[in-house]
Amino acid sequence: MNRFVVPAIIVGVFGATSIANAATVSGTIKNINIAKDSVTLDNGSAFVVPSTLKLAAFKVGEKVSITYSQSNGQMKASALTPSS
């Protein structure tokens, strides 16, 4: 039983750490760069998005919510969703 407890604790600690580093921001899209997989909001914040996220589905001027984490000086989006 002990061999399962320690890995569960480790997963719990590291899982909570990555959740704590995630943040969400809302804004209006100012620029979309499909070639660089990035989006910039009207407040000047720029986010790198995963190539699996279809930026072509979004338009400049659209209000969105972005869930992201910061790594190596870049804000990396994990989710980009329309908002009202």
Residue frames relative to the residue before (quaternion, step in Angstrom):
aa qw qx qy qz dx dy dz
M 1.0000 0.0000 0.0000 0.0000 0.00 0.00 0.00
N 0.6390 0.5487 -0.3316 0.4250 3.62 0.96 -0.79
R 0.6284 0.5475 -0.3573 0.4217 3.60 1.01 -0.60
F 0.6640 0.4679 -0.3054 0.4969 3.61 1.24 -0.25
V 0.6092 0.5879 -0.3473 0.4033 3.59 1.11 -0.61
V 0.6816 0.4971 -0.3015 0.4443 3.60 0.79 -0.97
P 0.6752 0.4600 -0.3288 0.4738 3.67 0.77 -0.79
A 0.6249 0.5373 -0.3446 0.4495 3.61 1.02 -0.69
I 0.6432 0.5069 -0.3200 0.4763 3.59 1.00 -0.77
I 0.6514 0.5156 -0.3173 0.4573 3.59 0.91 -0.89
V 0.6549 0.4978 -0.3102 0.4765 3.60 0.90 -0.89
G 0.6486 0.5285 -0.3148 0.4483 3.58 0.97 -0.82
V 0.6708 0.4895 -0.3011 0.4688 3.59 0.92 -0.87
F 0.7137 0.4370 -0.2728 0.4746 3.60 0.77 -0.94
G 0.6100 0.5432 -0.3491 0.4592 3.60 1.07 -0.64
A 0.6679 0.4882 -0.3009 0.4743 3.59 0.93 -0.83
T 0.6222 0.5470 -0.3410 0.4443 3.58 1.05 -0.70
S 0.6995 0.4550 -0.2958 0.4650 3.60 0.83 -0.86
I 0.6141 0.5236 -0.3547 0.4721 3.60 1.09 -0.57
A 0.6532 0.5306 -0.3153 0.4386 3.57 0.97 -0.84
N 0.6771 0.5000 -0.2948 0.4524 3.60 1.09 -0.60
A 0.5737 0.5861 -0.3844 0.4238 3.60 1.21 -0.28
A 0.0495 -0.7785 0.6256 0.0086 3.54 -1.10 0.78
T 0.2405 -0.7506 0.5953 0.1563 3.55 -1.27 0.37
V 0.0430 -0.7776 0.6273 -0.0034 3.54 -1.04 0.87
S 0.1978 -0.7604 0.6053 0.1276 3.56 -1.15 0.64
G 0.2142 0.7705 -0.5816 0.1487 3.54 -1.13 0.64
T 0.5298 -0.5975 0.4957 0.3415 3.51 -1.38 -0.18
I 0.4773 -0.6788 0.4782 0.2877 3.56 -0.90 0.93
K 0.2003 -0.7788 0.5882 0.0858 3.54 -0.85 1.07
N 0.8044 -0.0147 0.0566 0.5912 3.58 1.02 -0.81
I 0.1099 -0.7550 0.6437 0.0597 3.54 -1.15 0.78
N 0.0566 -0.7786 0.6248 0.0142 3.57 -0.84 1.01
I 0.2427 -0.8118 0.5185 0.1148 3.54 -0.04 1.34
A 0.6317 0.5521 -0.3358 0.4283 3.62 1.00 -0.76
K 0.7644 0.3249 -0.1777 0.5278 3.60 1.07 -0.73
D 0.3852 -0.7431 0.4647 0.2891 3.59 1.31 0.16
S 0.5433 0.6045 -0.4171 0.4067 3.58 0.77 1.03
V 0.1300 -0.7565 0.6371 0.0709 3.50 -1.30 0.51
T 0.1698 -0.7696 0.6102 0.0805 3.56 -1.07 0.84
L 0.3147 -0.7476 0.5579 0.1755 3.55 -0.96 0.92
D 0.6901 -0.5034 0.3414 0.3923 3.55 -1.31 0.31
N 0.6473 0.5005 -0.3321 0.4692 3.62 1.21 -0.29
G 0.6051 -0.5939 0.3298 0.4152 3.59 1.33 0.08
S 0.5013 0.6475 -0.4303 0.3798 3.59 1.24 -0.11
A 0.1417 -0.7905 0.5935 0.0529 3.56 -0.86 1.02
F 0.1154 -0.8025 0.5853 0.0116 3.56 -0.95 0.96
V 0.3099 -0.6870 0.6243 0.2056 3.52 -1.13 0.77
V 0.1478 -0.7965 0.5827 0.0648 3.57 -0.85 0.97
P 0.5641 -0.5920 0.4308 0.3819 3.60 -1.08 0.54
S 0.5726 -0.6198 0.4127 0.3431 3.56 -1.06 0.73
T 0.5826 0.5850 -0.3724 0.4237 3.59 1.19 -0.33
L 0.6149 0.5203 -0.3463 0.4810 3.58 1.24 -0.38
K 0.3379 -0.7754 0.5062 0.1683 3.58 -0.67 1.10
L 0.2345 -0.8071 0.5313 0.1067 3.58 -0.11 1.31
A 0.5674 0.6136 -0.3815 0.3949 3.59 1.13 -0.52
A 0.6064 0.5677 -0.3481 0.4346 3.59 1.23 -0.38
F 0.6906 0.4375 -0.2616 0.5130 3.59 1.29 -0.25
K 0.2321 -0.7762 0.5755 0.1115 3.56 -1.24 0.54
V 0.5753 -0.5437 0.4766 0.3823 3.55 -1.23 0.52
G 0.7573 0.3338 -0.2759 0.4888 3.57 -0.92 0.95
E 0.5645 0.5991 -0.3813 0.4208 3.58 1.28 -0.19
K 0.3867 -0.6986 0.5523 0.2395 3.57 -1.04 0.82
V 0.0050 0.8133 -0.5782 0.0649 3.55 -0.87 1.05
S 0.2704 -0.6838 0.6414 0.2187 3.50 -1.42 0.20
I 0.1050 -0.7944 0.5974 0.0306 3.55 -0.93 0.94
T 0.1840 -0.7295 0.6497 0.1090 3.54 -0.93 0.98
Y 0.0808 0.8221 -0.5494 0.1258 3.57 -0.69 1.09
S 0.1738 -0.7178 0.6531 0.1674 3.49 -1.42 0.11
Q 0.3820 -0.7173 0.5339 0.2335 3.55 -1.17 0.55
S 0.0944 0.7877 -0.5970 0.1191 3.54 -0.86 1.04
N 0.8495 -0.0154 -0.0322 0.5263 3.58 -0.83 1.02
G 0.7208 -0.4669 0.2422 0.4514 3.56 0.96 0.89
Q 0.6581 0.4646 -0.3147 0.5021 3.60 1.27 0.09
M 0.3325 -0.6899 0.5995 0.2326 3.52 -1.19 0.63
K 0.1122 -0.8198 0.5616 0.0039 3.55 -0.48 1.27
A 0.3144 -0.7713 0.5312 0.1550 3.54 -0.56 1.23
S 0.1914 -0.7554 0.6137 0.1274 3.53 -1.11 0.75
A 0.7872 0.0640 -0.0472 0.6115 3.58 1.27 -0.37
L 0.0486 -0.7598 0.6483 -0.0009 3.54 -1.13 0.82
T 0.0838 0.8213 -0.5526 0.1143 3.56 -0.45 1.21
P 0.5381 -0.6034 0.4657 0.3598 3.60 -1.09 0.61
S 0.0600 -0.7839 0.6160 0.0500 3.58 -1.10 0.65
S 0.4217 -0.7138 0.4994 0.2514 3.53 -1.23 0.34
